[in-house]
Amino acid sequence: MITHDLLDAYESVKGEYDQLPWGKKPDEKLWETVDEVLLDLHLIKHGYASDGYERHIERKLKEVCADTSVAERMRTLRL
């Protein structure tokens, strides 16, 4: 699950997984999920996604985020 701790780490290195200190790296697949969802949210924000795709991403946020505050943070994250 995506948590605030994971997003703290993500923001601290601006999404650059290789910049994380050795031994402090979260699951790489989860990191990639953060990348993918942030890209999707960016596309939605700028009008490049259909309404159906936007609903799909909203469902995905509910599935992968630990709670609604994490999902909201994902929506507002700027890198």
ABEGO torsion letter per residue (X at the ends): XBBAAAAAAAAAAGGBAAABBBGABBBAAAAAAAAAAAAAAAAAAAGABBAAAAAAAAAAAAAABABAAAAAAAAABBX
